[in-house]
Structures are given as C-alpha cells and as structure tokens.
Amino acid sequence: MRVLVTGGAGFIGSHLSDALLDRGDQVAIIDDLSSGRCTRLDERAAMHKISICAADALDAVVGEFRPELICHLAARIDVRASVAWPAQDAETNVVGTVNVLEAARSVGARLLLCSTGGALYGRDAPIPSLEDVLPLPESPYGVAKHCAEQYVGLYNRLHGTAHTVLRLANVYGPRQDPAGEAGVVAIFCAQVLAGQRPTIFGDGRQTRDYVYVGDAVAAFLAAADRGRPGTWNIGTGAEVSVLELARVIGSVAGRPVDPIFAAARPGELLRSALAVGQAERDLGWTPSTPLEAGIRSVYEWMKSGADDRERVSYGAT
C-alpha cells in the first residue's frame, strides 16, 4: 500500500513508518518537526515538513502521493500544556484532524486515528475501561481527542468511509525523548542513568497502563490489515503505579530508586487502564512485551547512547 504517516518523525510514528516499510509498503511522512526528528527516519520514507494545520500544503502532498491509508499520529500530546493553552491544543488535535479527514476524503484513503485511552475515560470510569464507557475527559487534550474521534465517526456515517480509531494507553520504548512532551518511563530512566532522583508528582499511587511501542505498532498493522471501522483500546489491561514503575526501573538499573515527591498536577487522572479484549477478538491483536522487558530495552538503549534509529520488535498480529 501507499501509506501516509502524519507525525511520522515522532516516537511512535517513526517506528510505525519502519514497520510499514519493512513489510513492503510505500511510505510518505508529514511532520512539522516541532517534536519529531528527521534522524529517526528511514531514508526510504519521503519526508514533508508541513503542519496538519496548513490545509493547502497538506492537500498538495496527499493529492500528489495519493495514499490508500493515512495513519494519523500528528498531535499535541502534553496534557499540562493543553490546560495552559487549550486553543492551541484544539487547533492541532481537532482542526488538524478535520484537515486530514478532508484530505483523505479527496483521494478515497482510509484513516487510522491515533487517539488516547488514558486521557479520555475520566476519573469515574471502571478499571480497566471498556470502549463503550462514556468519555468524561479531565483535560482539554482529552476533550480534543474525543472531539477528533467524533469527527471520524461522523465521516463514517456521512461519507460511508471505514475509518478506525485506536485508543492508546501510555506508550513507551526506545526513541522516546526524555526531554519531550510526555513519557515517564523515558524521563525516569534518563534521570536514574544520570544519578538523579526522579520526581513523582502526587503520592505515587496513581496508576497508568504502559504498553510497549512495538506492541502499539503491531496494533496499527493489524488495524490496517483488517480494514474495518470501529474504536479499539490498545494497552495491556494492567494498572501500574508510579511507585511500582520506579521500583521496576531500579531493578533494571541494579540500584534502588529514591524519588522526590512534589504536588500533584491539574488535569491528570488518578487511575487508568484499558480493557483490550475487543482488540484481541476483532483485530487479532494482543500485547506481548512484559513491562520489565520493555523498560530494560529503554534503559539499555539510553545507556548505549540513545540512537534515534534503534529498532524494536513489532510483535505478532
């Protein structure tokens, strides 16, 4: 297939682009490089430095490349920044998504939207959260992603498209920037390697669902191959507290982690984990990387110099 990856120079997007190229797809990438890096990219992928907010430039690339599939990962992902600057968050995550949907419609391409599970369901959602739970997001980022999903559903109803939504848990792995917008695993690993004490915001008992990037990419490939509309959670179903995460990193590093505690931050949930049974049933996808093994790959990658072209296994679909 001809596949366009928006946000393809990012952490997840670059791994996805590699996996698509490795299986023989022709790949083009759109990224404004605000957080993405060209050093992550395989030279076989055609890179276009534009923003999804620039509709005319986006349309020109899509019109020339004529993708059969668009994997839409370009987004603002910082929850705290969305609280501080909600309009900018909505411009990228809502208006930008509409621009991508319109570009896809112009060439008849299917779209896979990279959405969020952790920021979408809200504080009262049962754990692990099923796809049919009413979203009650606690941050502008979660609201914007929910709105983007609604546009995807609307296009499926209005235009008869077969677009797909994947709600990702907290994705971690090699190539994740410890100085970037998000990613506690990368941040903590870098701090421990530097001999620093990681900072935990809150009491450390807040939980997240951590899914390895290779498993997340395998979910995209499975959804691309199935070609069916719908919404699926992509995670592990397991709650892991920040304290437990610090303990596992200490185990991998061979020394205890002694964190610093700071005030909790607004807009962040206390608990989050995603039920993934529907993805297994409908897409034939299950996560395969244990947490300690995944964290070890991040730690060893950083210890060896943090090569932007570090490859991972993309799991079984």
Backbone as numpy.savetxt, mean C-alpha at the origin, in Angstrom:
# Nx Ny Nz CAx CAy CAz Cx Cy Cz
0.18 -8.46 -20.84 -0.65 -7.26 -20.84 0.22 -6.01 -20.84
-0.39 -4.92 -21.29 0.19 -3.60 -21.07 -0.39 -3.07 -19.77
0.49 -2.78 -18.79 0.04 -2.38 -17.46 0.67 -1.04 -17.10
-0.16 -0.10 -16.69 0.31 1.18 -16.17 0.23 1.14 -14.65
1.32 1.50 -13.98 1.35 1.54 -12.52 1.52 2.98 -12.08
0.48 3.56 -11.48 0.64 4.90 -10.90 1.29 4.74 -9.53
2.21 5.64 -9.20 2.98 5.47 -7.98 3.99 4.34 -8.10
4.39 4.04 -9.33 5.25 2.89 -9.58 6.68 3.03 -9.13
7.11 4.24 -8.74 8.45 4.42 -8.20 8.45 4.39 -6.67
7.29 4.07 -6.10 7.18 3.99 -4.66 7.58 2.62 -4.14
7.45 2.44 -2.85 7.84 1.21 -2.17 7.08 0.00 -2.73
5.75 0.01 -2.62 4.96 -1.12 -3.12 4.93 -1.12 -4.64
4.75 0.06 -5.24 4.62 0.15 -6.69 5.82 -0.37 -7.44
7.02 -0.14 -6.92 8.21 -0.62 -7.63 8.31 -2.14 -7.56
7.94 -2.72 -6.43 7.92 -4.19 -6.34 6.87 -4.77 -7.28
5.70 -4.14 -7.33 4.65 -4.61 -8.25 5.11 -4.51 -9.69
5.75 -3.41 -10.05 6.26 -3.25 -11.42 7.25 -4.35 -11.76
8.15 -4.68 -10.83 9.11 -5.76 -11.06 8.40 -7.09 -11.31
7.39 -7.37 -10.48 6.68 -8.65 -10.62 5.94 -8.74 -11.96
5.37 -7.64 -12.40 4.68 -7.61 -13.69 5.67 -7.82 -14.83
6.81 -7.14 -14.76 7.84 -7.31 -15.79 8.36 -8.74 -15.82
8.56 -9.31 -14.63 9.12 -10.65 -14.55 8.21 -11.70 -15.17
6.92 -11.43 -15.20 6.02 -12.41 -15.80 5.70 -12.10 -17.27
6.37 -11.06 -17.79 6.26 -10.79 -19.22 5.35 -9.65 -19.63
4.80 -8.93 -18.65 3.95 -7.79 -18.99 4.79 -6.59 -19.43
4.19 -5.73 -20.24 4.81 -4.47 -20.62 4.34 -3.42 -19.62
5.29 -2.71 -18.99 4.96 -1.83 -17.87 5.38 -0.40 -18.14
4.46 0.53 -17.88 4.76 1.96 -17.85 4.42 2.48 -16.46
5.15 3.49 -16.03 5.01 4.01 -14.67 4.73 5.50 -14.72
3.78 5.92 -13.90 3.53 7.34 -13.66 3.82 7.62 -12.19
4.66 8.61 -11.94 5.00 8.96 -10.56 5.51 10.40 -10.56
5.06 11.20 -9.60 5.55 12.59 -9.55 6.85 12.70 -8.76
7.32 11.56 -8.22 8.58 11.47 -7.48 8.61 12.33 -6.21
7.43 12.65 -5.69 7.39 13.37 -4.42 7.87 12.48 -3.28
7.63 11.19 -3.39 8.17 10.23 -2.43 8.78 9.02 -3.13
8.45 8.80 -4.39 9.04 7.71 -5.15 10.46 8.03 -5.58
11.19 6.98 -6.00 12.58 7.17 -6.42 12.84 6.34 -7.68
13.46 6.96 -8.66 13.78 6.27 -9.90 14.79 5.15 -9.68
15.59 5.23 -8.62 16.59 4.20 -8.35 15.94 2.86 -7.99
14.66 2.87 -7.68 13.95 1.62 -7.40 13.54 0.87 -8.67
13.62 1.53 -9.82 12.96 1.03 -11.02 13.84 0.14 -11.88
13.22 -0.85 -12.48 13.83 -1.69 -13.50 13.88 -0.88 -14.79
14.99 -0.95 -15.51 15.14 -0.16 -16.73 14.18 -0.60 -17.83
13.54 -1.74 -17.68 12.57 -2.19 -18.68 11.25 -1.42 -18.60
11.00 -0.74 -17.49 9.76 0.02 -17.32 9.93 1.44 -17.83
8.93 1.93 -18.56 8.95 3.30 -19.07 8.43 4.25 -17.99
9.26 5.18 -17.56 8.92 6.08 -16.46 8.45 7.44 -16.98
7.32 7.94 -16.43 6.78 9.25 -16.80 6.61 10.06 -15.52
7.37 11.14 -15.40 7.29 11.97 -14.20 6.16 12.97 -14.34
4.98 12.58 -13.90 3.82 13.46 -13.88 2.97 13.14 -12.65
2.09 14.05 -12.31 1.18 13.86 -11.19 -0.17 13.39 -11.71
-0.84 12.54 -10.93 -2.20 12.13 -11.30 -3.18 13.29 -11.19
-2.76 14.37 -10.55 -3.61 15.57 -10.47 -3.55 16.38 -11.77
-2.57 16.09 -12.63 -2.44 16.78 -13.92 -3.16 15.95 -14.97
-4.46 16.19 -15.10 -5.31 15.32 -15.93 -4.86 15.28 -17.39
-4.49 16.39 -17.96 -4.10 16.42 -19.37 -2.85 15.59 -19.63
-1.85 15.73 -18.77 -0.62 14.96 -18.92 -0.89 13.47 -18.71
-1.72 13.16 -17.74 -2.10 11.77 -17.49 -2.80 11.17 -18.70
-3.75 11.91 -19.27 -4.49 11.43 -20.44 -3.56 11.19 -21.62
-2.56 12.04 -21.77 -1.62 11.89 -22.90 -0.83 10.60 -22.78
-0.34 10.29 -21.56 0.42 9.06 -21.36 -0.47 7.84 -21.57
-1.66 7.87 -21.00 -2.57 6.74 -21.14 -3.00 6.56 -22.60
-3.25 7.66 -23.28 -3.66 7.58 -24.68 -2.58 7.01 -25.58
-1.33 7.30 -25.25 -0.23 6.78 -26.06 0.09 5.32 -25.72
0.12 4.98 -24.43 0.49 3.63 -24.00 -0.67 2.64 -24.17
-1.89 3.12 -23.98 -3.12 2.33 -24.09 -3.04 1.05 -23.24
-2.94 1.23 -21.92 -2.86 0.06 -21.04 -4.15 -0.74 -21.04
-4.01 -2.04 -20.83 -5.18 -2.89 -20.61 -5.56 -2.90 -19.13
-4.58 -2.64 -18.27 -4.79 -2.63 -16.83 -4.04 -1.45 -16.23
-4.68 -0.75 -15.28 -4.02 0.30 -14.51 -4.04 -0.10 -13.04
-2.86 -0.23 -12.46 -2.73 -0.46 -11.02 -2.50 0.90 -10.37
-3.49 1.36 -9.63 -3.47 2.74 -9.13 -3.01 2.76 -7.67
-1.71 3.06 -7.50 -1.11 3.13 -6.17 -0.69 4.55 -5.77
-0.69 5.49 -6.70 -0.28 6.85 -6.38 -1.24 7.45 -5.36
-0.70 7.98 -4.27 -1.55 8.51 -3.20 -0.71 9.28 -2.20
-1.39 10.12 -1.44 -0.82 10.64 -0.20 -1.21 9.65 0.90
-0.23 9.17 1.66 -0.51 8.07 2.59 -0.26 8.42 4.05
0.12 9.64 4.33 0.45 10.03 5.70 -0.82 10.48 6.43
-1.25 9.68 7.41 -2.46 10.00 8.16 -2.33 11.34 8.87
-1.18 11.57 9.50 -1.00 12.82 10.25 -1.02 14.03 9.32
-0.41 13.89 8.14 -0.43 15.00 7.18 -1.84 15.26 6.70
-2.65 14.21 6.58 -4.04 14.41 6.13 -4.85 15.19 7.16
-4.53 14.99 8.45 -5.20 15.75 9.50 -4.80 17.22 9.42
-3.54 17.47 9.12 -3.05 18.85 9.04 -3.47 19.55 7.76
-3.50 18.80 6.63 -3.80 19.40 5.33 -4.81 18.53 4.57
-6.06 18.52 5.02 -7.05 17.63 4.41 -7.35 17.95 2.95
-7.27 19.21 2.55 -7.59 19.55 1.16 -6.56 18.95 0.20
-5.28 19.02 0.56 -4.25 18.44 -0.30 -4.41 16.93 -0.38
-4.77 16.32 0.75 -4.99 14.87 0.76 -6.13 14.50 -0.20
-7.22 15.25 -0.14 -8.37 14.96 -0.99 -8.06 15.22 -2.47
-7.25 16.23 -2.74 -6.92 16.54 -4.13 -6.24 15.34 -4.79
-5.30 14.73 -4.09 -4.60 13.58 -4.67 -5.44 12.31 -4.60
-5.97 12.01 -3.42 -6.59 10.71 -3.20 -8.01 10.61 -3.75
-8.68 11.74 -3.92 -10.03 11.70 -4.50 -10.01 12.20 -5.95
-9.64 13.46 -6.15 -9.64 14.03 -7.51 -8.65 13.29 -8.40
-7.48 12.97 -7.85 -6.50 12.21 -8.63 -7.03 10.87 -9.07
-7.76 10.19 -8.18 -8.35 8.90 -8.53 -9.40 9.05 -9.62
-10.21 10.09 -9.55 -11.19 10.33 -10.62 -10.48 10.56 -11.95
-9.38 11.30 -11.93 -8.61 11.51 -13.16 -8.13 10.18 -13.74
-7.66 9.28 -12.87 -7.19 7.98 -13.34 -8.35 7.14 -13.87
-9.49 7.19 -13.20 -10.67 6.47 -13.69 -11.11 6.96 -15.06
-11.08 8.26 -15.25 -11.47 8.82 -16.55 -10.47 8.44 -17.64
-9.19 8.46 -17.29 -8.17 8.05 -18.25 -8.34 6.58 -18.61
-8.63 5.74 -17.62 -8.87 4.32 -17.88 -10.07 4.13 -18.78
-11.12 4.89 -18.52 -12.34 4.77 -19.33 -12.09 5.15 -20.78
-11.19 6.09 -21.00 -10.93 6.55 -22.38 -10.31 5.48 -23.26
-9.64 4.49 -22.62 -8.99 3.43 -23.40 -9.54 2.04 -23.07
-10.57 1.99 -22.24 -11.17 0.71 -21.90 -10.33 -0.16 -20.98
-9.51 0.46 -20.13 -8.64 -0.29 -19.23 -9.37 -0.65 -17.93
-9.04 -1.81 -17.37 -9.47 -2.14 -16.02 -8.57 -1.43 -15.02
-9.10 -1.24 -13.81 -8.34 -0.54 -12.78 -8.34 -1.35 -11.48
-7.17 -1.45 -10.88 -7.03 -2.00 -9.53 -6.66 -0.85 -8.61
-7.53 -0.51 -7.67 -7.27 0.57 -6.73 -6.62 0.04 -5.47
-5.49 0.61 -5.12 -4.83 0.30 -3.85 -5.46 1.18 -2.77
-6.31 0.58 -1.94 -6.96 1.33 -0.87 -6.38 0.91 0.47
-7.02 1.33 1.53 -6.53 1.07 2.88 -7.56 0.29 3.68
-7.10 -0.67 4.44 -7.98 -1.34 5.37 -7.87 -0.74 6.75
-6.64 -0.49 7.18 -6.42 -0.01 8.53 -7.08 1.32 8.84
-7.06 2.25 7.89 -7.59 3.59 8.15 -9.06 3.73 7.78
-9.67 2.66 7.28 -11.02 2.78 6.72 -12.12 2.38 7.70
-11.92 1.32 8.46 -13.04 0.70 9.17 -13.48 1.44 10.42
-12.56 2.11 11.10 -12.97 2.89 12.27 -12.81 2.14 13.58
-12.97 2.88 14.67 -12.64 2.36 16.00 -13.61 1.31 16.49
-14.85 1.30 16.00 -15.86 0.37 16.50 -15.99 -0.88 15.64
-15.17 -1.03 14.64 -15.27 -2.19 13.75 -14.84 -3.45 14.49
-15.52 -4.58 14.25 -15.07 -5.84 14.83 -13.69 -6.22 14.29
-12.92 -6.93 15.10 -11.56 -7.32 14.74 -11.47 -8.84 14.67
-10.99 -9.41 13.56 -10.58 -8.74 12.33 -11.79 -8.26 11.54
-11.61 -7.18 10.77 -12.71 -6.51 10.09 -13.00 -7.15 8.73
-14.27 -7.41 8.48 -14.72 -7.94 7.19 -14.99 -6.81 6.21
-15.01 -7.14 4.93 -15.22 -6.14 3.88 -16.58 -5.46 3.96
-17.58 -6.12 4.56 -18.92 -5.54 4.59 -19.16 -4.66 5.82
-18.13 -4.43 6.64 -18.26 -3.51 7.77 -18.42 -2.08 7.26
-19.35 -1.34 7.85 -19.55 0.06 7.46 -18.30 0.87 7.76
-17.67 1.49 6.76 -16.47 2.30 7.02 -16.82 3.56 7.83
-16.10 3.77 8.90 -16.22 4.99 9.71 -14.81 5.50 10.00
-14.13 6.03 8.99 -12.73 6.42 9.15 -12.55 7.53 10.16
-11.36 7.54 10.77 -11.04 8.49 11.83 -10.10 9.60 11.35
-9.79 9.63 10.07 -8.85 10.62 9.54 -9.29 11.05 8.14
-8.87 12.24 7.71 -9.16 12.66 6.33 -8.62 11.67 5.30
-7.47 11.06 5.58 -6.92 10.06 4.66 -7.90 8.90 4.48
-8.44 8.38 5.58 -9.41 7.30 5.49 -10.67 7.71 4.75
-11.14 8.92 5.00 -12.33 9.43 4.30 -12.07 9.53 2.80
-10.89 10.05 2.43 -10.56 10.20 1.02 -10.47 8.86 0.32
-9.87 7.87 0.98 -9.78 6.54 0.38 -11.16 5.91 0.24
-12.02 6.12 1.23 -13.39 5.62 1.13 -14.11 6.27 -0.04
-13.91 7.57 -0.19 -14.52 8.29 -1.31 -14.00 7.76 -2.65
-12.70 7.50 -2.73 -12.12 6.94 -3.96 -12.75 5.59 -4.28
-12.96 4.76 -3.26 -13.62 3.47 -3.47 -15.03 3.66 -3.99
-15.72 4.66 -3.48 -17.09 4.91 -3.94 -17.11 5.29 -5.43
-16.12 6.04 -5.87 -16.03 6.37 -7.29 -15.76 5.12 -8.13
-14.94 4.22 -7.62 -14.69 2.97 -8.35 -16.00 2.19 -8.49
-16.75 2.07 -7.40 -18.04 1.38 -7.47 -19.01 2.07 -8.40
-19.01 3.40 -8.37 -19.90 4.17 -9.26 -19.57 3.88 -10.72
-18.29 3.89 -11.08 -17.90 3.63 -12.47 -18.30 2.22 -12.89
-18.22 1.26 -11.98 -18.66 -0.08 -12.31 -20.16 -0.11 -12.61
-20.94 0.63 -11.84 -22.39 0.67 -12.07 -22.76 1.53 -13.27
-22.12 2.68 -13.38 -22.49 3.65 -14.41 -21.97 3.29 -15.79
-20.76 2.75 -15.83 -20.11 2.51 -17.12 -19.89 1.02 -17.42
-20.32 0.15 -16.51 -20.19 -1.28 -16.76 -18.76 -1.78 -16.72
-17.88 -1.09 -15.99 -16.48 -1.51 -15.87 -16.36 -2.64 -14.84
-15.18 -3.22 -14.75 -14.92 -4.33 -13.82 -13.73 -3.98 -12.94
-13.76 -2.80 -12.36 -12.66 -2.33 -11.53 -12.66 -3.03 -10.17
-11.49 -3.08 -9.55 -11.28 -3.83 -8.31 -10.65 -2.94 -7.25
-11.05 -3.16 -6.00 -10.46 -2.45 -4.85 -9.76 -3.47 -3.96
-8.50 -3.20 -3.64 -7.76 -4.00 -2.66 -7.48 -3.11 -1.45
-8.01 -3.53 -0.31 -7.79 -2.79 0.94 -6.60 -3.40 1.67
-5.48 -2.71 1.61 -4.25 -3.24 2.18 -4.13 -2.93 3.66
-3.61 -3.89 4.40 -3.20 -3.67 5.79 -1.89 -2.88 5.78
-1.15 -2.91 6.87 0.13 -2.18 6.95 1.21 -2.98 6.23
1.60 -2.52 5.06 2.57 -3.23 4.23 3.98 -2.82 4.65
4.87 -3.80 4.74 6.27 -3.53 5.10 7.17 -4.41 4.25
8.45 -4.04 4.18 9.40 -4.85 3.45 10.58 -4.02 2.96
11.55 -4.65 2.29 12.67 -3.91 1.70 12.18 -2.85 0.72
12.96 -1.78 0.60 12.70 -0.58 -0.20 11.81 0.44 0.52
11.25 0.10 1.67 10.44 1.08 2.38 11.36 2.09 3.05
11.08 3.36 2.84 11.96 4.44 3.31 11.72 4.71 4.79
12.72 4.52 5.65 12.54 4.81 7.08 12.36 6.28 7.38
12.66 7.14 6.40 12.45 8.58 6.59 11.23 9.05 5.81
10.41 8.11 5.33 9.27 8.46 4.49 8.03 8.79 5.28
6.88 8.69 4.58 5.61 9.13 5.16 5.04 8.14 6.17
5.35 6.87 6.02 4.75 5.86 6.88 5.64 4.63 6.90
5.41 3.74 7.84 6.15 2.49 7.86 6.93 2.27 9.14
6.24 1.85 10.20 6.87 1.72 11.51 7.94 0.64 11.51
7.78 -0.42 10.72 8.79 -1.48 10.70 10.12 -0.92 10.20
10.08 -0.20 9.08 11.30 0.39 8.53 11.90 1.41 9.49
11.06 2.22 10.09 11.54 3.26 11.01 12.24 2.63 12.21
11.59 1.65 12.84 12.17 1.01 14.02 13.45 0.25 13.68
13.45 -0.47 12.55 14.66 -1.22 12.17 15.84 -0.26 11.97
15.60 0.86 11.31 16.67 1.82 11.07 17.18 2.40 12.38
16.27 2.70 13.30 16.69 3.27 14.57 17.48 2.27 15.41
17.04 1.02 15.42 17.76 -0.01 16.18 19.16 -0.23 15.59
19.25 -0.27 14.28 20.55 -0.42 13.63 21.49 0.72 13.97
20.93 1.93 14.14 21.73 3.10 14.46 22.02 3.23 15.95
21.55 2.26 16.74 21.78 2.31 18.18 20.87 3.29 18.90
19.76 3.66 18.26 18.83 4.61 18.86 17.65 3.89 19.51
16.93 4.61 20.37 15.73 4.07 21.00 14.50 4.50 20.20
13.74 3.57 19.64 12.55 3.95 18.88 11.52 4.64 19.77
10.74 5.54 19.15 9.68 6.23 19.87 8.35 5.56 19.59
7.63 5.20 20.65 6.28 4.66 20.54 5.30 5.74 20.97
4.36 6.05 20.10 3.35 7.06 20.41 2.14 6.36 21.04
1.81 6.75 22.28 0.80 6.03 23.03 1.46 5.01 23.93
0.66 4.03 24.42 1.20 3.06 25.37 1.80 1.82 24.71
1.71 1.75 23.39 2.30 0.62 22.67 1.39 -0.58 22.53
0.20 -0.50 23.12 -0.73 -1.63 23.01 -1.62 -1.53 21.78
-1.54 -0.41 21.06 -2.31 -0.29 19.83 -1.82 -1.33 18.81
-2.73 -1.88 18.04 -2.40 -3.00 17.17 -2.59 -2.64 15.69
-1.83 -3.35 14.86 -1.96 -3.25 13.41 -1.78 -4.64 12.81
-2.19 -4.77 11.56 -2.06 -5.99 10.79 -0.92 -5.75 9.79
0.20 -6.45 9.96 1.39 -6.23 9.14 1.50 -7.31 8.06
1.46 -6.89 6.80 1.54 -7.83 5.68 2.80 -7.53 4.86
3.54 -8.57 4.53 4.80 -8.42 3.82 4.56 -7.97 2.38
5.45 -7.13 1.85 5.24 -6.55 0.53 5.15 -7.61 -0.56
5.91 -8.69 -0.44 5.82 -9.76 -1.43 4.45 -10.38 -1.47
3.81 -10.52 -0.31 2.45 -11.06 -0.26 1.44 -10.06 -0.82
1.63 -8.77 -0.55 0.74 -7.75 -1.11 0.82 -7.73 -2.63
2.02 -7.83 -3.17 2.19 -7.86 -4.62 1.52 -9.09 -5.21
1.66 -10.23 -4.55 1.00 -11.45 -5.03 -0.51 -11.26 -5.08
-1.08 -10.47 -4.16 -2.51 -10.19 -4.19 -2.88 -9.36 -5.42
-2.06 -8.38 -5.76 -2.32 -7.60 -6.98 -2.29 -8.49 -8.22
-1.32 -9.39 -8.29 -1.23 -10.28 -9.45 -2.45 -11.19 -9.52
-2.89 -11.68 -8.37 -4.07 -12.55 -8.34 -5.32 -11.80 -8.80
-5.48 -10.56 -8.31 -6.63 -9.76 -8.70 -6.57 -9.39 -10.18
-5.37 -9.12 -10.69 -5.21 -8.81 -12.11 -5.62 -9.99 -12.96
-5.26 -11.19 -12.54 -5.56 -12.37 -13.33 -7.02 -12.77 -13.24
-7.66 -12.55 -12.09 -9.08 -12.93 -11.96 -9.97 -12.01 -12.77
-9.64 -10.71 -12.82 -10.38 -9.77 -13.65 -11.82 -9.56 -13.24
-12.11 -9.64 -11.96 -13.50 -9.48 -11.51 -13.63 -8.25 -10.62
-14.78 -7.57 -10.69 -14.98 -6.41 -9.82 -15.23 -6.86 -8.39
-14.93 -5.97 -7.45 -15.18 -6.27 -6.05 -14.17 -5.61 -5.15
-14.34 -5.84 -3.85 -13.47 -5.25 -2.83 -12.96 -6.36 -1.92
-11.63 -6.41 -1.74 -11.04 -7.46 -0.92 -9.99 -6.89 0.04
-10.03 -7.41 1.28 -8.98 -7.11 2.25 -7.73 -7.91 1.93
-6.58 -7.25 2.10 -5.29 -7.91 1.90 -4.45 -7.66 3.16
-4.37 -8.67 4.00 -3.61 -8.58 5.24 -3.29 -9.97 5.74
-3.21 -10.13 7.06 -2.95 -11.44 7.65 -4.05 -11.89 8.59
-4.88 -10.95 9.05 -5.90 -11.27 10.03 -5.41 -11.25 11.46
-4.11 -11.00 11.66 -3.52 -11.05 13.00 -3.23 -9.65 13.53
-3.62 -9.42 14.77 -3.27 -8.17 15.45 -1.86 -8.27 16.04
-1.06 -7.26 15.81 0.28 -7.20 16.41 0.42 -5.83 17.06
0.71 -5.81 18.36 0.87 -4.54 19.05 2.23 -3.93 18.71
2.34 -2.64 18.93 3.62 -1.96 18.69 4.68 -2.50 19.65
4.28 -2.83 20.86 5.22 -3.42 21.80 5.73 -4.77 21.30
4.82 -5.59 20.76 5.23 -6.88 20.21 6.13 -6.69 18.99
5.81 -5.71 18.17 6.65 -5.42 17.01 8.07 -5.07 17.45
8.18 -4.23 18.47 9.50 -3.86 18.99 10.23 -5.08 19.54
9.49 -5.99 20.18 10.11 -7.21 20.71 10.67 -8.07 19.58
9.89 -8.23 18.49 10.34 -9.05 17.36 11.57 -8.43 16.71
11.57 -7.11 16.56 12.74 -6.44 15.97 13.96 -6.65 16.86
13.76 -6.58 18.16 14.87 -6.85 19.09 15.39 -8.27 18.94
14.48 -9.22 18.75 14.89 -10.61 18.56 15.71 -10.77 17.29
15.28 -10.12 16.23 16.00 -10.18 14.96 17.38 -9.51 15.10
17.41 -8.37 15.81 18.66 -7.62 15.97 19.61 -8.27 16.97
19.09 -9.16 17.82 19.93 -9.83 18.80 20.16 -9.03 20.05
19.31 -8.01 20.27 19.42 -7.24 21.51 18.05 -6.62 21.81
17.71 -6.46 23.09 16.40 -5.91 23.44 16.23 -4.47 22.95
15.00 -4.13 22.59 14.67 -2.77 22.19 14.03 -2.06 23.37
14.59 -0.91 23.74 14.10 -0.12 24.87 13.48 1.17 24.33
12.16 1.16 24.03 11.56 2.31 23.37 11.36 3.51 24.29
11.20 4.67 23.67 10.78 5.90 24.35 9.29 6.05 24.09
8.53 6.48 25.09 7.09 6.64 24.92 6.75 8.12 24.83
5.83 8.45 23.89 5.37 9.82 23.69 3.86 9.83 23.59
3.27 11.02 23.58 1.81 11.14 23.53 1.25 10.53 22.25
0.07 9.93 22.37 -0.60 9.37 21.20 -0.92 10.48 20.20
-1.00 10.12 18.92 -1.23 11.10 17.87 -2.68 11.07 17.41
-3.26 12.23 17.07 -4.67 12.27 16.65 -4.88 11.56 15.32
-6.08 10.98 15.16 -6.45 10.37 13.89 -5.98 8.94 13.71
-5.35 8.34 14.74 -4.86 6.98 14.61 -5.70 6.02 15.45
-6.00 4.85 14.89 -6.81 3.86 15.56 -6.04 3.14 16.66
-6.79 2.59 17.62 -6.16 1.79 18.66 -5.98 0.34 18.22
-6.92 -0.18 17.42 -6.84 -1.57 16.97 -7.17 -1.67 15.49
-6.49 -2.59 14.81 -6.79 -2.84 13.40 -6.24 -4.19 12.98
-7.09 -4.97 12.31 -6.68 -6.20 11.64 -7.76 -6.53 10.62
-7.37 -7.13 9.53 -8.28 -7.38 8.41 -8.59 -8.86 8.26
-9.87 -9.19 8.13 -10.25 -10.56 7.79 -9.96 -10.79 6.31
-9.29 -11.90 5.99 -8.82 -12.11 4.61 -9.39 -13.37 3.97
-10.43 -13.94 4.58 -11.02 -15.16 4.04 -11.62 -14.98 2.66
-12.19 -13.81 2.39 -12.80 -13.59 1.07 -11.76 -13.53 -0.03
-10.58 -12.98 0.26 -9.52 -12.96 -0.75 -9.04 -14.37 -1.06
-8.97 -15.21 -0.03 -8.59 -16.60 -0.27 -9.63 -17.31 -1.12
-10.90 -17.10 -0.81 -11.99 -17.76 -1.54 -12.12 -17.27 -2.97
-12.08 -15.94 -3.16 -12.39 -15.36 -4.46 -11.18 -15.19 -5.37
-10.01 -14.91 -4.77 -8.82 -14.61 -5.55 -7.78 -15.73 -5.49
-8.00 -16.69 -4.60 -7.01 -17.75 -4.42 -5.73 -17.26 -3.78
-5.84 -16.21 -2.96 -4.65 -15.58 -2.37 -4.64 -15.78 -0.86
-3.47 -16.09 -0.32 -3.25 -16.10 1.12 -1.85 -15.56 1.41
-1.66 -14.88 2.54 -0.31 -14.42 2.90 0.55 -15.62 3.28
1.84 -15.54 2.97 2.71 -16.70 3.22 3.96 -16.36 4.03
4.16 -15.08 4.38 5.41 -14.68 5.05 5.18 -14.41 6.53
5.75 -15.23 7.42 5.63 -14.97 8.86 6.25 -13.61 9.22
5.72 -13.00 10.28 6.16 -11.65 10.66 7.66 -11.60 10.92
8.20 -12.53 11.69 9.62 -12.46 12.02 10.48 -12.62 10.77
10.08 -13.49 9.86 10.84 -13.67 8.62 10.82 -12.40 7.78
9.66 -11.74 7.71 9.56 -10.50 6.95 10.39 -9.39 7.57
10.32 -9.27 8.89 11.11 -8.24 9.58 12.60 -8.51 9.42
12.98 -9.77 9.46 14.39 -10.11 9.27 14.87 -9.65 7.90
14.03 -9.80 6.88 14.43 -9.36 5.53 14.63 -7.85 5.48
13.79 -7.10 6.21 13.95 -5.64 6.26 15.24 -5.28 6.99
15.46 -5.91 8.13 16.63 -5.60 8.95 17.92 -5.92 8.20
17.98 -7.09 7.56 19.17 -7.48 6.83 19.40 -6.60 5.61
18.30 -6.19 4.97 18.41 -5.28 3.82 19.03 -3.95 4.26
18.57 -3.40 5.36 19.13 -2.15 5.86 20.58 -2.34 6.30
20.85 -3.44 6.97 22.19 -3.70 7.47 23.20 -3.82 6.34
22.74 -4.33 5.18 23.65 -4.53 4.05 23.80 -3.30 3.16
23.07 -2.21 3.49 23.22 -0.98 2.72 21.96 -0.44 2.08
20.83 -1.14 2.25 19.53 -0.67 1.77 19.51 -0.35 0.29
19.84 -1.34 -0.53 19.82 -1.19 -1.98 18.39 -0.99 -2.47
18.16 0.06 -3.25 16.82 0.35 -3.78 16.31 -0.72 -4.74
17.20 -1.57 -5.24 16.77 -2.63 -6.16 16.68 -3.98 -5.48
16.62 -3.99 -4.17 16.48 -5.27 -3.45 15.22 -6.01 -3.92
15.38 -7.28 -4.26 14.27 -8.08 -4.74 13.71 -8.93 -3.61
12.41 -9.24 -3.70 11.76 -10.10 -2.73 11.00 -11.19 -3.48
10.60 -12.20 -2.74 9.73 -13.24 -3.32 8.31 -12.72 -3.32
7.61 -12.93 -4.44 6.25 -12.41 -4.56 5.18 -13.44 -4.24
5.56 -14.49 -3.55 4.59 -15.42 -2.98 3.85 -16.22 -4.02
2.94 -17.04 -3.53 2.12 -17.89 -4.41 0.73 -17.33 -4.49
0.13 -17.37 -5.69 -1.23 -16.92 -5.88 -2.14 -18.07 -6.21
